[in-house]
Each structure stands twice: as C-alpha cells, then as structure tokens.
C-alpha cells in the first residue's frame, strides 16, 4: 500500500513517515525542501521524497497520482506566523487543502486524512467536537475553512475523509511552543524565556501518540469523522518547567516570564477513546524524551 504525506518534514510528518515505513507501507513524502527531520528516511527504500508546494497543484500530481491514502499535514501552524503573513497562511492552509482534495478526487484515492487543530474552537476549555467554531484567531479560521472545503468535497464528490483536531504537539524535531522554549533554554544554559503565562493550563500531546491516532484513522470506522486528538488533561506551564528542571538536573536555571495572561486550552478526547484510540505517553515521559533529544542535538 502506498501513502502520501504532505508536510513530511514537519514534527508530525517525519514521525508518521517513520512509523508507516516501519510497518511496511511505501510512503511518498512531499515538502518544499529536505530537512534533517527526514535524513534517516532518505536511505529507506520504502520512502520517496518529492520536493513540492501544496499551493501549486502541479507539484502534487506526480507524488500523489498512485497512492491509496493521503495524510494532509502541510500547514502554516501558528497564530503568530498567520498574523504576520495572512495571505501566505491562507494559501497554504486553504488553497493547499483544496489542491490536495482535487488531487484526491482526480486520482480516486481512498481517503484524505487532515491534520486540523484545537485552534478552530471559540472556547478551548474542554472543547468537544460539537462545540462552536470557528475561533476569532486567523490561524484557527483558516483551519476551519479547510475543514469546510473537505466537507464540501465529501458532499459533492463523495470524497472520504477524516479530520483530526490536535491539541499542542511536542517531541523530537519540534520547533516551537512552551515545551520547546523550556527545553531549548535549559539545554543551552542561557535561561528560559516563557512566552506563555506560567499559570496557563495546556493540553500537551506527545508526537508518538499523535502518530498512533493518524494510523488508527486509516480504519473504516474513522471515515467521515471529526475527532479531537489530545491528552484530555491540562498541565500548568509552571509545572512543565519544574518537570524539565528535574530531568535536566539544573535546578537553578533562570526563568524570564514574558507574558502573564492565564489561559485554559484543553480538548475533550472522549470521542477518540470511543473509537479505540488513547494516549499512552504521560507528560513526564514525553518531557524526558524531548529533553534527551534536545541534549543530543546540542552535543
């Protein structure tokens, strides 16, 4: 079986490609350029890399024309970047999704599996799939628009899909969020700058658990579903900082707080649990694996 992945060099994409090739799938990975996150895969006979931009339909024709499923992960995935470059964000998140949908339709792929976000919700306090959307944020609005295009293709053309709304992902090869800020600052011994309020409670999900949800979504009982993928619990940023300090053995690391505006950002994962998926990596284990990766990278 052949599977396409857009955004294959991303945090989620590189780990998904690794998991699928280890299970014997042939993977066609698409991204604008090669990055260190996929370096080990470039020597794997089951993996083929295709340079391409999802905003250009012609870049998708060759890599996706003969795959069975496509995981659409390519995205501008932060509110800051979306606000700085709103047109670019719209092109990638909305037009890019339409291009993948159109390729799915023309090539008659079995299903498109879309990586959406908790950012689509108006209120992220234990949000469920039926709660109001879209949010007031530009990034969340573009992801919601992409979801609506998937819904339109499903109704008009019979395209099968699964939409996964992820909470905050972290793990090796990550490039942002409070886990990154804390681990990066501790490993480099230059103090930690927190751009999120220490009292905020966030729903962090280790990347391996996110990958297991993506793989599970290949199953037929996930067809045409919207599913939150999350730990289902919140961790205070201050607690995360203490966990990382304990792992590092550097109790005196300096902390600079850049923002004080406590928020709750937690997704309900009851629907995912009912479909047979559950997270298995707690925050202590995930933080340790992430910190070890940062340490090895620095060495």
N, C-alpha and C positions, 0 to 999 in steps of 0.2 A: 504494500500500500504506500502511496506517495502523499505527502502532506506538505503544503506550502505555509510559510510563516513570513508575514510582513513584519518589519521591525525586529529582525532576528538578532541584531547586536544589542538590543535593549536588555535591561535586567531580566525581564520576564522571557524575552525571546531566546536569549542564549541558553538559559536553563531548560526551557522547553525543548529546544533543538537537541540538547544533550540527552535529555530523558527519552525522547522519541527514538533517536538513533540507537540508544542502548536497548530499546525494546524491539529493534529490528525494522523500524519504519525508514523509508527513504524520505529525506527532508530537503525541500527547496527553500532556501533562506534568502530573503530579499532585504536589503538595506542600502542606504546611499553609499556607504563605503565600509570596508573591513575595519574591525576594531579588535583590540586584544581580547574582548569577551568571547570571541568565536575562534581564537587562534587554535585551540586543541581540535576543533571540529574540521579544520581545513585539511587535515590529514586522514579524515574518516571517509571511506568510500560511500557511505550512506548519506553523506551531506554534500550538497552543491550550493555554492554561494552565487547569487545573481545581484550585481550592483543595479540599483533601481530606486526610483522615487515614486511613491504611491500617487502623487499628484499628476503623474504622467501615465496615461492608460497604456501607452505602447511599451512602457517598462515592465508591465505585468503580464503581457501576452505570452511571452516565451516561458517564463518560470512557472506560470500557473495553468497553462493550457492542458496539461495531462495529469494534474494532481487530483486526488479524491476529495480532500478536505482542505480548507484554508483557515488558518488562525490569523485574524487581522489584529495585530498588536501595534503597528506603527502609529505614533501619536505625538503631538505636542502635549506634554503631560504635566504641566504646572500652570497655576494661575498667573504666576509672575511672567513666565515666557509668553503666555497667551495675551496678557495685557500689554506687554512690550511690543509684540508683533501680532496684532489681532488678525490681519489678513493672512499671514502665513499659517497661523493656528487654524483658521477656518479652512484653508486649502488642504492641509494635512488631515484634519480631523473629520471634515465633512466631505469635501470633494474626493479625498483619498478613499474614504469609505464607499462612496458611490462608484469609484473606479473598480474597487475590489468586488463590489456587488455585481457590477456589469460583467466583469470577467467571470464571476461565479455563474451568472446566468448564461453567458455565451458558451462557456466550456462545460456547462451542465455538471458542476461539482455537486457533491452530495450535501455539503453544508458549509456555511461560513460561521465561524466562532469568533465573536467580537469581544475585545477587552475594553469594557467601559469602566466607570468609576463611581465611587461614592459621591463624587462632586456633583452628580446630577440632581441630588435631593435638595429641596428647600431647607430641610431641617435634618441634620445628621445625628440627632440624639436617638440612637437605637432604631434607625430608619429601616423600614420594611419595603419590599418591592412594590407594594401598592400605595406607598406614601407619595405626596405631591412632588412633582418635578415639572419644569427644570428649576435649577437654582438661579440665583441672581448673578453668580460668577460667570465670566465669559467662557472659561475653560469648560465648566460643567454644562453650560448651554450648548457648546459645540458637540460635546459627547452625547447629549440628549438628542440633538439634531441628527447625529449619525445613527442613533438608535431608531429614530423615526424613519430614516431612509431604509433601514433594514426592514422595518415593519411594512413599509410601502412595497418593497420588492417581494416580501413574503406574500402580501395580499394580491399584488398584480401579476407576479410571475411564478408564484409557488416556490420561491427560494426557501430552503430550510435553514434555520439559524439557531444559535444560542448566544444570548447576551449575558456576560458575567460582569457584575459591578463589583470591582475590587476595592477593599479598604487600602490602607497605606502599606505598600510592599517594601520589604528590605531584605538585604542579604548580599553575598559577594557580587561584585560588579555594579553595585548601586552607585548613584551619583548625586543624590540629594535626599532631603527630609531630615528630621531631628536625629535619627539613628546615624546617618552619615555625619552630621555636624559633630556629634559627640565622639564617635569612634575616630574620625579624622583628627579632631583636636587632641585627643588623648594620645594617639599613636605618634603624632608629630611633636608632642611635648610643648605645644605652643598655646595651651589653654583652649577652652571650649567656648565658642560664641553660640548662644541659643537664640534662634530667630523665632522660636515658638515659646509661648508662656509656660513656665515650669509647672503651673497648676493644670494645664490642659490635659484632657484625657483622650488619647488617640487609640484607634483600633489597628494595631500593627500585625501584619501577617508575613511570616517568613516565606521567601520565594518558593521553596520546595513545596509548601502547602498550596500555593497558588498554582504551581505546575500540575499538581495532582488533580486539582479542580478542572484545569483545562483538558487534561487527558480524560477525566471522567465525562466531560461534556461531549465526547465523541459518541457516547452511548445514545441510543434512540430515545430513551425516556427523558433526555435533556433537550430534545428537539423543540424549537419554538418557545423556549422558556427564557425568562429574565430571572437571574439568580444572583443574590448577594454572596460574595465570597469573602469571608472575614473570620477573625478570631472570635468575634461576638462579644469581646470584653475590652474594656479600656485600660490603658496603662498611663499613669501620670508621667509627664516628661521628666520631672524631678526624680521619680523612681527609676526611670530608664538610665538617667545619669548616674545614679548610685550603683545600679547593676553593672554598668560599664566600668566604673571606677574599681569595683570589686574584682572584676575579671582582669583588669589591667594590672592590679597591684600598685596603682598610683593614686593613693587616697588624697593627695594634696593638690591635684590638678586644679588650675584656676578656672572659674566659671564667670562669664560675662553674659548678662541677660539683656537681650536687645529688644524684647517685647514682653509686655505684661497685659494680656487680654485672654483670660482663661476660656477655653472652648471645649465642647464635647463633640467628638467625631467618632461615633461607634455605629456599626451596622449590625442589624439582626441577621444571623445566619441560619435561622430555623428552616427555611425552605431548602437550603443546601443540605442540611442534615437529613431532611426527609428524603432527599434524593440519593442518600448513601455516602455523601462526602463529609469529612470532618478534618479540621486541622490537628496536626499531631506534634507540632513544634511549639513549645511554650517560649515565652519571651526571654527567659534566662538562657535556654539552649540556643535560640536564634541569635541572641546578642553575642554569645560566646563564639559561634561560628563566624559571625560577621566580623567581630573584633580580630579573630585569628587571621582572617583573610586580609584585613587592613594591615596587620602587623607583617605578614609575609610579603605583601606588596611593597611596604616601606623598606623591608630588608633587601 
